[in-house]
Amino acid sequence: MLNKEIISESLPSLNPGDSIAQALDLMADFHVAHLPVVAENKLIGLIAEDTLLNVSDDNGPISQLEDSFAKVAVHANTHFFEAVQRLNEFNLTVVPVIEEDSEYVGAISAIDLLRYLSNNIGINEAGGIIVLEMDKIDFSFSEISKLVETNDAQITQLNTILEPQSGIFSVTIKINKLEIADIVATFQRYEYRVKYYFGEELYQNELRSNYDHLMNYLNI
């Protein structure tokens, strides 16, 4: 999905002549800490709430703070992962979207971006999760996929991350079924390090354990 397809339609922009008080009011109304400043349909920059709060006179125009505008934006026709990256990199609540020559198209709120990201990686879909740890050189998507499929299941999402300090390669797998005990056992049989797993069996085991503890307590 492209950035231009997930623009938050309700988000306002600011004009350079708007007062600091107006900008703060809009941020409060829309529950954001950043807003784009636009003049003649061109993005000038992104103003932060913290910058506005540091000004003693809130009747002045925000144009006097132009040196503090963040020059951050994403292009309309790039994948929305770019917006996720900018949001994380600069700790933003709003990401401006532009066409060529800084033409302002709109903005994406962090809340909407999180919603699209969740849908994209299948968080809302039912299924189990398995987290494996390994050396990066040992990672093989085809082998992991094969081991899952031998248990009549499929991988719906796979994410990897290399932990800089430890050098451990972590692989998070989303499975299209909640009954994952056999899959976990298969990974262990092939000497994969299973760090975590979350499925129906774990829930049922915890529920049974809690029930047993309650019964023991009542029998005291």
N, CA, C and O of each residue as an XYZ file, in Angstrom:
880
protein
N       0.835     -1.191      0.000
C       0.000      0.000      0.000
C       0.875      1.248      0.000
O       1.881      1.308      0.707
N       0.491      2.235     -0.790
C       1.279      3.454     -0.922
C       0.852      4.495      0.107
O      -0.268      4.466      0.618
N       1.764      5.410      0.398
C       1.479      6.452      1.387
C       0.234      7.269      1.030
O      -0.550      7.622      1.912
N       0.055      7.563     -0.233
C      -1.078      8.390     -0.648
C      -2.420      7.696     -0.436
O      -3.466      8.346     -0.420
N      -2.384      6.361     -0.272
C      -3.617      5.603     -0.102
C      -4.073      5.529      1.356
O      -5.186      5.084      1.635
N      -3.228      5.958      2.279
C      -3.597      5.855      3.695
C      -3.531      7.216      4.386
O      -3.367      7.292      5.604
N      -3.657      8.273      3.617
C      -3.654      9.619      4.200
C      -4.845      9.778      5.153
O      -5.967      9.379      4.840
N      -4.577     10.366      6.313
C      -5.627     10.630      7.302
C      -6.396     11.872      6.872
O      -5.908     12.994      7.014
N      -7.586     11.670      6.352
C      -8.340     12.749      5.725
C      -8.679     13.884      6.685
O      -8.787     15.033      6.255
N      -8.846     13.599      7.947
C      -9.308     14.626      8.878
C      -8.196     15.516      9.429
O      -8.479     16.555     10.025
N      -6.949     15.128      9.240
C      -5.849     15.896      9.827
C      -5.714     17.260      9.157
O      -5.680     17.335      7.928
N      -5.637     18.336      9.935
C      -5.481     19.670      9.354
C      -4.009     19.997      9.120
O      -3.120     19.288      9.592
N      -3.772     21.062      8.397
C      -2.420     21.612      8.259
C      -2.460     23.057      8.751
O      -3.533     23.635      8.921
N      -1.293     23.629      8.975
C      -1.183     25.002      9.458
C      -0.673     25.922      8.358
O       0.060     25.489      7.469
N      -1.060     27.188      8.419
C      -0.492     28.230      7.567
C       0.574     28.975      8.363
O       0.471     29.071      9.586
N       1.587     29.500      7.697
C       2.638     30.229      8.425
C       2.094     31.377      9.268
O       2.679     31.716     10.297
N       0.976     31.982      8.845
C       0.414     33.106      9.583
C      -0.432     32.717     10.776
O      -0.835     33.582     11.554
N      -0.713     31.423     10.937
C      -1.495     30.982     12.093
C      -0.724     31.263     13.377
O       0.505     31.187     13.411
N      -1.456     31.584     14.415
C      -0.794     31.887     15.682
C      -0.375     30.606     16.400
O      -0.886     29.522     16.119
N       0.545     30.754     17.311
C       1.008     29.625     18.125
C      -0.162     29.045     18.918
O      -0.275     27.829     19.071
N      -1.036     29.928     19.422
C      -2.202     29.459     20.178
C      -3.123     28.617     19.297
O      -3.639     27.593     19.746
N      -3.335     29.037     18.047
C      -4.170     28.268     17.124
C      -3.575     26.886     16.871
O      -4.287     25.882     16.855
N      -2.259     26.852     16.674
C      -1.580     25.584     16.412
C      -1.718     24.633     17.596
O      -1.972     23.442     17.416
N      -1.550     25.161     18.805
C      -1.680     24.325     20.000
C      -3.109     23.811     20.168
O      -3.320     22.667     20.569
N      -4.079     24.654     19.862
C      -5.480     24.238     19.960
C      -5.784     23.098     18.986
O      -6.455     22.130     19.345
N      -5.288     23.219     17.762
C      -5.524     22.165     16.775
C      -4.859     20.852     17.190
O      -5.436     19.776     17.032
N      -3.654     20.952     17.718
C      -2.969     19.732     18.171
C      -3.751     19.062     19.296
O      -3.861     17.837     19.345
N      -4.286     19.870     20.192
C      -5.084     19.314     21.294
C      -6.368     18.676     20.769
O      -6.771     17.607     21.228
N      -7.007     19.340     19.804
C      -8.264     18.825     19.248
C      -8.070     17.486     18.545
O      -8.927     16.606     18.627
N      -6.934     17.334     17.848
C      -6.698     16.120     17.053
C      -5.753     15.135     17.739
O      -5.373     14.120     17.155
N      -5.378     15.440     18.985
C      -4.566     14.529     19.791
C      -3.253     14.145     19.105
O      -2.881     12.972     19.058
N      -2.565     15.147     18.581
C      -1.264     14.945     17.958
C      -0.273     15.944     18.544
O      -0.665     16.957     19.123
N       1.007     15.649     18.388
C       2.047     16.545     18.889
C       2.835     17.187     17.753
O       3.848     17.844     17.994
N       2.379     17.001     16.520
C       3.025     17.595     15.341
C       1.945     17.961     14.324
O       0.898     17.316     14.252
N       2.215     19.005     13.541
C       1.352     19.337     12.406
C       2.194     19.920     11.285
O       3.165     20.631     11.544
N       1.828     19.621     10.023
C       2.558     20.193      8.887
C       2.199     21.661      8.686
O       1.064     22.075      8.919
N       3.176     22.428      8.255
C       2.973     23.842      7.911
C       3.054     23.954      6.392
O       4.041     23.550      5.777
N       2.002     24.509      5.799
C       1.878     24.522      4.342
C       1.602     25.939      3.849
O       0.779     26.655      4.420
N       2.296     26.337      2.787
C       2.064     27.641      2.156
C       1.999     27.450      0.654
O       2.907     26.868      0.061
N       0.921     27.941      0.027
C       0.720     27.814     -1.419
C       0.864     26.363     -1.872
O       1.473     26.063     -2.899
N       0.280     25.474     -1.068
C       0.258     24.043     -1.348
C       1.638     23.393     -1.336
O       1.813     22.308     -1.890
N       2.615     24.040     -0.713
C       3.951     23.485     -0.579
C       4.239     23.244      0.903
O       3.938     24.086      1.750
N       4.814     22.104      1.199
C       5.164     21.798      2.577
C       6.408     22.584      2.981
O       7.455     22.489      2.342
N       6.273     23.355      4.045
C       7.416     24.101      4.572
C       8.163     23.266      5.604
O       9.392     23.279      5.662
N       7.410     22.549      6.406
C       8.028     21.712      7.435
C       7.013     21.223      8.425
O       5.809     21.416      8.255
N       7.508     20.588      9.462
C       6.659     20.015     10.495
C       6.976     20.708     11.812
O       8.131     20.747     12.233
N       5.950     21.255     12.464
C       6.146     21.961     13.728
C       5.733     21.047     14.887
O       4.719     20.355     14.805
N       6.519     21.048     15.959
C       6.257     20.189     17.111
C       5.631     20.971     18.253
O       5.897     22.160     18.430
N       4.808     20.299     19.014
C       4.164     20.917     20.165
C       5.186     21.434     21.166
O       5.007     22.513     21.731
N       6.257     20.678     21.392
C       7.285     21.101     22.345
C       7.890     22.443     21.957
O       8.186     23.267     22.823
N       8.074     22.663     20.666
C       8.617     23.941     20.192
C       7.654     25.078     20.494
O       8.069     26.152     20.930
N       6.381     24.845     20.263
C       5.364     25.878     20.503
C       5.252     26.222     21.987
O       5.071     27.384     22.350
N       5.360     25.224     22.824
C       5.207     25.447     24.265
C       6.370     26.226     24.863
O       6.253     26.780     25.956
N       7.477     26.269     24.160
C       8.651     26.998     24.659
C       8.617     28.489     24.333
O       9.530     29.224     24.708
N       7.566     28.945     23.633
C       7.435     30.356     23.270
C       6.555     31.054     24.310
O       5.465     30.575     24.625
N       7.021     32.172     24.837
C       6.288     32.872     25.897
C       5.019     33.542     25.388
O       3.997     33.543     26.075
N       5.080     34.114     24.181
C       3.917     34.819     23.619
C       3.265     33.936     22.565
O       3.806     33.744     21.476
N       2.079     33.393     22.909
C       1.445     32.465     21.961
C       0.539     33.173     20.964
O      -0.201     32.522     20.226
N       0.591     34.482     20.937
C      -0.191     35.241     19.951
C       0.572     35.453     18.648
O      -0.020     35.815     17.631
N       1.862     35.232     18.677
C       2.676     35.442     17.482
C       2.470     34.353     16.449
O       1.973     33.277     16.782
N       2.844     34.610     15.190
C       2.675     33.608     14.123
C       3.715     32.496     14.228
O       4.819     32.704     14.732
N       3.346     31.323     13.750
C       4.288     30.208     13.810
C       5.440     30.388     12.814
O       6.444     29.681     12.893
N       5.296     31.328     11.882
C       6.362     31.573     10.910
C       7.660     32.000     11.580
O       8.743     31.800     11.030
N       7.551     32.594     12.776
C       8.757     33.029     13.483
C       9.588     31.844     13.979
O      10.729     32.013     14.410
N       9.009     30.652     13.915
C       9.702     29.440     14.379
C      10.179     28.561     13.229
O      10.503     27.390     13.427
N      10.220     29.130     12.030
C      10.529     28.311     10.839
C      11.857     27.578     10.956
O      12.004     26.474     10.431
N      12.823     28.178     11.636
C      14.116     27.502     11.794
C      13.993     26.205     12.584
O      14.870     25.342     12.529
N      12.884     26.082     13.324
C      12.675     24.879     14.135
C      11.801     23.840     13.441
O      11.569     22.762     13.987
N      11.314     24.158     12.240
C      10.482     23.201     11.507
C      11.323     21.986     11.118
O      12.437     22.125     10.613
N      10.780     20.802     11.357
C      11.460     19.573     10.934
C      11.215     19.346      9.444
O      10.076     19.397      8.979
N      12.276     19.100      8.712
C      12.172     18.855      7.270
C      12.018     17.353      7.027
O      12.915     16.689      6.507
N      10.865     16.849      7.416
C      10.592     15.412      7.331
C       9.321     15.192      6.526
O       8.312     15.860      6.752
N       9.372     14.260      5.590
C       8.196     13.920      4.791
C       8.444     12.602      4.082
O       9.576     12.124      4.004
N       7.372     12.022      3.567
C       7.481     10.828      2.730
C       6.817     11.127      1.398
O       5.948     11.995      1.306
N       7.228     10.411      0.378
C       6.655     10.627     -0.950
C       5.358      9.837     -1.124
O       5.208      8.735     -0.595
N       4.450     10.408     -1.858
C       3.116      9.835     -2.014
C       3.139      8.444     -2.630
O       2.318      7.600     -2.271
N       4.059      8.191     -3.546
C       4.054      6.949     -4.317
C       5.051      5.908     -3.821
O       5.386      4.975     -4.552
N       5.528      6.056     -2.587
C       6.377      5.018     -2.008
C       5.556      4.195     -1.018
O       4.482      4.610     -0.585
N       6.080      3.022     -0.669
C       5.362      2.105      0.227
C       5.241      2.723      1.620
O       6.119      3.465      2.061
N       4.141      2.406      2.305
C       3.906      3.044      3.595
C       4.907      2.615      4.667
O       4.924      3.204      5.748
N       5.740      1.606      4.400
C       6.806      1.263      5.340
C       7.771      2.431      5.512
O       8.400      2.571      6.561
N       7.890      3.277      4.471
C       8.735      4.462      4.590
C       8.182      5.403      5.659
O       8.942      6.009      6.415
N       6.862      5.518      5.718
C       6.234      6.358      6.735
C       6.472      5.777      8.130
O       6.713      6.520      9.082
N       6.403      4.465      8.246
C       6.676      3.810      9.528
C       8.109      4.109      9.968
O       8.365      4.396     11.138
N       9.031      4.037      9.020
C      10.434      4.305      9.327
C      10.641      5.739      9.803
O      11.347      5.967     10.786
N      10.034      6.709      9.116
C      10.172      8.118      9.504
C       9.549      8.366     10.877
O      10.112      9.080     11.706
N       8.401      7.777     11.099
C       7.714      7.951     12.371
C       8.579      7.456     13.526
O       8.681      8.109     14.564
N       9.195      6.300     13.331
C      10.044      5.722     14.364
C      11.356      6.488     14.515
O      11.828      6.715     15.628
N      11.933      6.880     13.393
C      13.238      7.547     13.408
C      13.188      8.905     14.095
O      14.108      9.272     14.826
N      12.104      9.655     13.858
C      12.002     11.017     14.390
C      10.988     11.143     15.525
O      10.706     12.249     15.986
N      10.438     10.012     15.976
C       9.490     10.008     17.093
C       8.316     10.945     16.819
O       8.030     11.833     17.622
N       7.644     10.751     15.700
C       6.575     11.636     15.247
C       5.195     11.097     15.598
O       5.026      9.906     15.857
N       4.222     11.983     15.602
C       2.818     11.584     15.710
C       2.085     11.791     14.385
O       0.963     11.319     14.202
N       2.745     12.514     13.454
C       2.176     12.800     12.132
C       3.311     12.789     11.116
O       4.396     13.309     11.373
N       3.044     12.187      9.959
C       4.045     12.162      8.879
C       3.456     12.846      7.649
O       2.461     12.361      7.111
N       4.037     13.965      7.182
C       3.534     14.633      5.977
C       3.810     13.795      4.719
O       4.800     13.068      4.642
N       2.915     13.919      3.746
C       3.053     13.207      2.474
C       3.133     14.242      1.357
O       2.306     15.151      1.288
N       4.138     14.102      0.477
C       4.343     15.087     -0.587
C       4.494     14.413     -1.943
O       4.839     13.235     -2.044
N       4.224     15.193     -2.978
C       4.530     14.807     -4.355
C       5.862     15.460     -4.731
O       6.614     15.896     -3.860
N       6.141     15.522     -6.010
C       7.357     16.188     -6.478
C       7.328     17.677     -6.117
O       6.260     18.276     -5.990
N       8.516     18.258     -5.954
C       8.653     19.694     -5.651
C       7.940     20.079     -4.355
O       7.426     21.190     -4.225
N       7.916     19.143     -3.395
C       7.359     19.397     -2.059
C       5.877     19.760     -2.076
O       5.387     20.383     -1.134
N       5.159     19.382     -3.124
C       3.724     19.653     -3.163
C       3.028     18.814     -2.093
O       3.150     17.589     -2.072
N       2.305     19.482     -1.217
C       1.690     18.818     -0.073
C       0.442     18.049     -0.501
O      -0.438     18.589     -1.172
N       0.384     16.793     -0.105
C      -0.742     15.934     -0.445
C      -1.637     15.693      0.767
O      -2.859     15.616      0.640
N      -1.034     15.577      1.919
C      -1.762     15.290      3.142
C      -0.810     14.777      4.199
O       0.402     14.961      4.088
N      -1.343     14.141      5.216
C      -0.516     13.609      6.295
C      -1.130     12.324      6.825
O      -2.323     12.070      6.665
N      -0.285     11.518      7.461
C      -0.722     10.256      8.051
C      -0.471     10.329      9.544
O       0.638     10.643      9.977
N      -1.498     10.040     10.337
C      -1.321     10.038     11.788
C      -0.696      8.726     12.237
O      -0.827      7.702     11.567
N      -0.021      8.768     13.371
C       0.613      7.560     13.906
C      -0.420      6.481     14.203
O      -0.152      5.295     14.015
N      -1.599      6.888     14.665
C      -2.653      5.918     14.987
C      -3.126      5.183     13.733
O      -3.278      3.962     13.745
N      -3.358      5.934     12.649
C      -3.785      5.295     11.399
C      -2.682      4.408     10.834
O      -2.949      3.334     10.295
N      -1.449      4.867     10.963
C      -0.317      4.097     10.454
C      -0.189      2.777     11.197
O       0.075      1.738     10.592
N      -0.379      2.821     12.512
C      -0.319      1.602     13.309
C      -1.433      0.645     12.909
O      -1.227     -0.568     12.876
N      -2.616      1.184     12.603
C      -3.742      0.343     12.186
C      -3.431     -0.367     10.865
O      -3.663     -1.569     10.734
N      -2.909      0.374      9.897
C      -2.581     -0.242      8.610
C      -1.446     -1.245      8.741
O      -1.442     -2.284      8.082
N      -0.475     -0.923      9.606
C       0.636     -1.844      9.820
C       0.135     -3.141     10.442
O       0.568     -4.226     10.052
N      -0.773     -3.034     11.405
C      -1.337     -4.221     12.052
C      -2.066     -5.101     11.044
O      -1.927     -6.324     11.061
N      -2.841     -4.475     10.170
C      -3.551     -5.239      9.147
C      -2.581     -5.880      8.170
O      -2.799     -6.999      7.708
N      -1.501     -5.158      7.857
C      -0.541     -5.635      6.872
C       0.220     -6.861      7.350
O       0.524     -7.753      6.558
N       0.530     -6.912      8.638
C       1.315     -8.043      9.138
C       0.434     -9.120      9.787
O       0.933    -10.066     10.394
N      -0.866     -8.956      9.646
C      -1.771    -10.021     10.065
C      -1.974    -10.166     11.553
O      -2.299    -11.255     12.027
N      -1.789     -9.089     12.309
C      -1.961     -9.176     13.757
C      -3.389     -9.559     14.127
O      -3.611    -10.272     15.106
N      -4.352     -9.088     13.347
C      -5.757     -9.326     13.677
C      -6.229    -10.725     13.296
O      -7.338    -11.123     13.653
N      -5.407    -11.464     12.585
C      -5.797    -12.812     12.170
C      -5.496    -13.807     13.282
O      -4.480    -13.699     13.968
N      -6.391    -14.779     13.454
C      -6.184    -15.807     14.473
C      -5.014    -16.698     14.077
O      -4.800    -16.973     12.896
N      -4.265    -17.143     15.069
C      -3.151    -18.031     14.790
C      -2.142    -18.026     15.917
O      -2.161    -17.147     16.779
N      -1.268    -19.005     15.906
C      -0.230    -19.106     16.913
C       1.026    -18.357     16.509
O       1.217    -18.026     15.338
N       1.872    -18.097     17.478
C       3.133    -17.390     17.243
C       4.269    -18.198     17.851
O       4.179    -18.661     18.988
N       5.331    -18.360     17.087
C       6.532    -19.057     17.555
C       7.727    -18.135     17.315
O       7.870    -17.563     16.235
N       8.573    -17.997     18.320
C       9.784    -17.187     18.195
C      10.992    -18.108     18.315
O      11.171    -18.795     19.320
N      11.812    -18.108     17.274
C      13.020    -18.933     17.242
C      14.259    -18.061     17.390
O      14.258    -16.892     17.004
N      15.306    -18.633     17.948
C      16.612    -17.964     18.012
C      17.649    -18.839     17.331
O      17.648    -20.061     17.477
N      18.537    -18.188     16.581
C      19.562    -18.933     15.847
C      20.680    -17.996     15.433
O      20.566    -16.779     15.575
N      21.752    -18.562     14.925
C      22.776    -17.754     14.283
C      22.258    -17.358     12.904
O      21.552    -18.125     12.249
N      22.613    -16.167     12.479
C      22.075    -15.667     11.214
C      22.412    -16.595     10.051
O      21.613    -16.762      9.129
N      23.583    -17.188     10.098
C      24.027    -18.054      8.997
C      23.164    -19.309      8.890
O      23.128    -19.955      7.842
N      22.463    -19.655      9.985
C      21.649    -20.870      9.988
C      20.216    -20.619      9.523
O      19.431    -21.560      9.402
N      19.871    -19.363      9.262
C      18.492    -19.065      8.870
C      18.197    -19.566      7.465
O      18.930    -19.277      6.519
N      17.119    -20.316      7.346
C      16.662    -20.813      6.048
C      15.132    -20.754      6.022
O      14.463    -21.535      6.698
N      14.591    -19.834      5.247
C      13.136    -19.712      5.180
C      12.518    -20.988      4.635
O      11.481    -21.433      5.128
N      13.132    -21.575      3.637
C      12.552    -22.770      3.012
C      12.470    -23.924      4.007
O      11.487    -24.666      4.013
N      13.489    -24.080      4.844
C      13.464    -25.172      5.814
C      12.425    -24.924      6.902
O      11.692    -25.836      7.283
N      12.363    -23.694      7.400
C      11.373    -23.358      8.428
C       9.964    -23.563      7.886
O       9.108    -24.137      8.560
N       9.731    -23.092      6.667
C       8.423    -23.250      6.046
C       8.070    -24.723      5.871
O       6.928    -25.124      6.093
N       9.048    -25.521      5.476
C       8.821    -26.957      5.271
C       8.423    -27.647      6.580
O       7.516    -28.478      6.601
N       9.113    -27.293      7.672
C       8.814    -27.909      8.966
C       7.407    -27.543      9.445
O       6.723    -28.361     10.061
N       6.984    -26.320      9.160
C       5.625    -25.906      9.518
C       4.603    -26.662      8.675
O       3.593    -27.142      9.189
N       4.875    -26.761      7.384
C       3.919    -27.396      6.475
C       3.781    -28.896      6.719
O       2.744    -29.477      6.399
N       4.813    -29.531      7.281
C       4.704    -30.958      7.591
C       3.678    -31.206      8.697
O       3.245    -32.339      8.908
N       3.297    -30.147      9.396
C       2.276    -30.254     10.438
C       0.935    -29.681      9.973
O       0.119    -29.243     10.783
N       0.725    -29.692      8.662
C      -0.538    -29.219      8.067
C      -0.856    -27.783      8.462
O      -2.000    -27.460      8.780
N       0.141    -26.937      8.440
C      -0.032    -25.518      8.762
C       0.760    -24.692      7.761
O       1.563    -25.222      6.993
N       0.524    -23.397      7.781
C       1.244    -22.489      6.886
C       1.688    -21.254      7.657
O       1.064    -20.862      8.643
N       2.770    -20.652      7.192
C       3.257    -19.401      7.759
C       2.491    -18.254      7.108
O       2.486    -18.119      5.884
N       1.854    -17.440      7.919
C       1.138    -16.277      7.397
C       1.966    -15.002      7.512
O       1.700    -14.025      6.812
N       2.967    -15.007      8.388
C       3.839    -13.849      8.540
C       5.148    -14.300      9.172
O       5.157    -15.115     10.094
N       6.260    -13.759      8.663
C       7.575    -14.067      9.242
C       8.386    -12.785      9.306
O       8.540    -12.081      8.309
N       8.898    -12.493     10.488
C       9.730    -11.313     10.688
C      11.039    -11.709     11.347
O      11.074    -12.600     12.196
N      12.108    -11.045     10.951
C      13.415    -11.339     11.528
C      14.043    -10.069     12.080
O      13.794     -8.966     11.596
N      14.855    -10.254     13.096
C      15.592     -9.126     13.649
C      16.912     -9.634     14.220
O      16.959    -10.679     14.869
N      17.966     -8.892     13.973
C      19.281     -9.208     14.510
C      19.534     -8.313     15.709
O      19.583     -7.090     15.578
N      19.696     -8.921     16.876
C      19.956     -8.154     18.083
C      21.432     -7.739     18.102
O      22.316     -8.591     18.191
N      21.696     -6.423     18.018
C      23.074     -5.940     17.848
C      24.027     -6.372     18.959
O      25.170     -6.742     18.688
N      23.569     -6.326     20.195
C      24.468     -6.606     21.317
C      24.849     -8.071     21.405
O      26.020     -8.401     21.597
N      23.868     -8.950     21.266
C      24.135    -10.377     21.415
C      24.504    -11.058     20.106
O      25.135    -12.115     20.106
N      24.104    -10.445     18.975
C      24.337    -11.070     17.681
C      23.371    -12.203     17.385
O      23.547    -12.934     16.410
N      22.348    -12.352     18.222
C      21.366    -13.426     18.040
C      20.352    -13.024     16.967
O      19.865    -11.894     16.946
N      20.050    -13.952     16.094
C      19.073    -13.743     15.032
C      17.739    -14.284     15.521
O      17.606    -15.480     15.775
N      16.752    -13.406     15.652
C      15.440    -13.790     16.170
C      14.437    -13.852     15.024
O      14.350    -12.927     14.217
N      13.680    -14.944     14.955
C      12.703    -15.168     13.885
C      11.328    -15.360     14.515
O      11.110    -16.313     15.264
N      10.402    -14.454     14.210
C       9.038    -14.545     14.721
C       8.122    -15.036     13.618
O       8.047    -14.442     12.543
N       7.428    -16.123     13.896
C       6.579    -16.771     12.890
C       5.125    -16.751     13.341
O       4.808    -17.147     14.462
N       4.250    -16.289     12.465
C       2.804    -16.364     12.710
C       2.270    -17.556     11.917
O       2.500    -17.667     10.712
N       1.557    -18.443     12.607
C       1.029    -19.668     12.015
C      -0.484    -19.550     11.865
O      -1.139    -18.893     12.675
N      -1.035    -20.175     10.845
C      -2.481    -20.049     10.588
C      -3.334    -21.003     11.418
O      -4.467    -21.300     11.040
N      -2.812    -21.484     12.534
C      -3.587    -22.321     13.445
C      -3.109    -22.078     14.868
O      -1.955    -21.715     15.095
N      -4.009    -22.282     15.823
C      -3.677    -22.047     17.231
C      -3.063    -23.273     17.901
O      -2.349    -23.147     18.896
N      -3.340    -24.460     17.356
C      -2.801    -25.693     17.947
C      -1.391    -25.900     17.419
O      -1.208    -26.481     16.350
N      -0.402    -25.432     18.153
C       0.973    -25.401     17.618
C       1.940    -26.288     18.389
O       3.147    -26.227     18.154
N       1.434    -27.116     19.310
C       2.322    -27.967     20.101
C       3.158    -28.884     19.209
O       4.352    -29.061     19.449
N       2.536    -29.469     18.180
C       3.267    -30.374     17.277
C       4.333    -29.619     16.497
O       5.415    -30.149     16.241
N       4.026    -28.378     16.117
C       4.998    -27.579     15.367
C       6.181    -27.219     16.247
O       7.333    -27.296     15.817
N       5.892    -26.824     17.486
C       6.967    -26.523     18.438
C       7.844    -27.749     18.643
O       9.070    -27.643     18.654
N       7.222    -28.907     18.804
C       7.979    -30.148     19.000
C       8.850    -30.472     17.785
O       9.971    -30.962     17.926
N       8.320    -30.192     16.592
C       9.094    -30.433     15.368
C      10.341    -29.553     15.325
O      11.432    -30.027     15.006
N      10.175    -28.280     15.645
C      11.342    -27.386     15.680
C      12.366    -27.858     16.705
O      13.568    -27.836     16.440
N      11.901    -28.280     17.858
C      12.819    -28.752     18.893
C      13.519    -30.036     18.463
O      14.693    -30.245     18.771
N      12.795    -30.889     17.753
C      13.381    -32.139     17.274
C      14.497    -31.871     16.271
O      15.466    -32.627     16.190
N      14.355    -30.794     15.511
C      15.390    -30.422     14.549
C      16.383    -29.422     15.150
O      17.098    -28.728     14.428
N      16.411    -29.364     16.475
C      17.392    -28.598     17.246
C      17.315    -27.085     17.016
O      18.328    -26.389     17.080
N      16.117    -26.590     16.752
C      15.881    -25.145     16.740
C      15.653    -24.682     18.186
O      15.028    -25.383     18.982
N      16.159    -23.516     18.501
C      15.932    -22.949     19.824
C      14.605    -22.182     19.814
O      14.491    -21.129     19.187
N      13.611    -22.723     20.512
C      12.305    -22.083     20.604
C      12.328    -21.185     21.841
O      12.350    -21.671     22.972
N      12.322    -19.865     21.613
C      12.390    -18.910     22.728
C      11.022    -18.723     23.374
O      10.895    -18.778     24.597
N      10.002    -18.501     22.551
C       8.631    -18.342     23.040
C       7.682    -19.044     22.078
O       8.011    -19.270     20.913
N       6.511    -19.381     22.579
C       5.427    -19.766     21.682
C       4.100    -19.417     22.359
O       3.955    -19.523     23.577
N       3.151    -19.003     21.545
C       1.854    -18.563     22.034
C       0.781    -19.201     21.161
O       0.637    -18.877     19.983
N       0.042    -20.106     21.764
C      -1.014    -20.778     21.029
C      -2.100    -21.242     21.974
O      -2.092    -20.903     23.157
N      -3.030    -22.013     21.455
C      -4.174    -22.463     22.245
C      -3.739    -23.362     23.391
O      -4.305    -23.298     24.482
N      -2.729    -24.207     23.148
C      -2.287    -25.122     24.192
C      -1.738    -24.377     25.391
O      -2.001    -24.748     26.535
N      -0.961    -23.309     25.124
C      -0.391    -22.540     26.219
C      -1.497    -21.907     27.050
O      -1.442    -21.899     28.280
N      -2.500    -21.377     26.363
C      -3.624    -20.777     27.068
C      -4.348    -21.823     27.907
O      -4.680    -21.574     29.067
N      -4.593    -22.996     27.319
C      -5.308    -24.041     28.035
C      -4.500    -24.545     29.217
O      -5.063    -24.810     30.279
N      -3.182    -24.682     29.051
C      -2.332    -25.133     30.144
C      -2.336    -24.142     31.294
O      -2.400    -24.535     32.459
N      -2.267    -22.840     30.965
C      -2.287    -21.820     32.002
C      -3.641    -21.802     32.709
O      -3.712    -21.628     33.925
N      -4.718    -21.982     31.936
C      -6.054    -22.006     32.515
C      -6.191    -23.193     33.470
O      -6.742    -23.059     34.563
N      -5.691    -24.342     33.053
C      -5.753    -25.536     33.893
C      -4.913    -25.347     35.154
O      -5.328    -25.735     36.246
N      -3.741    -24.756     35.001
C      -2.865    -24.511     36.143
C      -3.517    -23.573     37.145
O      -3.458    -23.801     38.353
N      -4.145    -22.507     36.630
C      -4.825    -21.562     37.521
C      -5.987    -22.245     38.255
O      -6.223    -21.994     39.437
N      -6.702    -23.109     37.533
C      -7.814    -23.844     38.141
C      -7.303    -24.760     39.255
O      -7.889    -24.820     40.335
N      -6.210    -25.469     38.984
C      -5.639    -26.366     39.999
C      -5.183    -25.610     41.223
O      -5.390    -26.068     42.347
N      -4.560    -24.447     41.024
C      -4.119    -23.635     42.150
C      -5.315    -23.180     42.977
O      -5.248    -23.157     44.206
N      -6.413    -22.817     42.308
C      -7.605    -22.387     43.019
C      -8.187    -23.526     43.845
O      -8.576    -23.324     44.995
N      -8.249    -24.724     43.265
C      -8.776    -25.871     43.981
C      -7.924    -26.215     45.191
O      -8.443    -26.544     46.258
N      -6.614    -26.136     45.014
C      -5.721    -26.412     46.139
C      -5.927    -25.396     47.263
O      -5.903    -25.730     48.447
N      -6.133    -24.138     46.847
C      -6.367    -23.082     47.834
C      -7.660    -23.322     48.593
O      -7.701    -23.153     49.812
N      -8.716    -23.714     47.893
C     -10.015    -23.930     48.520
C     -10.006    -25.157     49.435
O     -10.818    -25.253     50.356
N      -9.091    -26.093     49.182
C      -9.013    -27.298     49.998
C      -8.203    -27.111     51.276
O      -8.176    -27.985     52.142
N      -7.534    -25.940     51.381
C      -6.708    -25.671     52.566
C      -7.601    -25.560     53.807
O      -7.102    -25.335     54.909
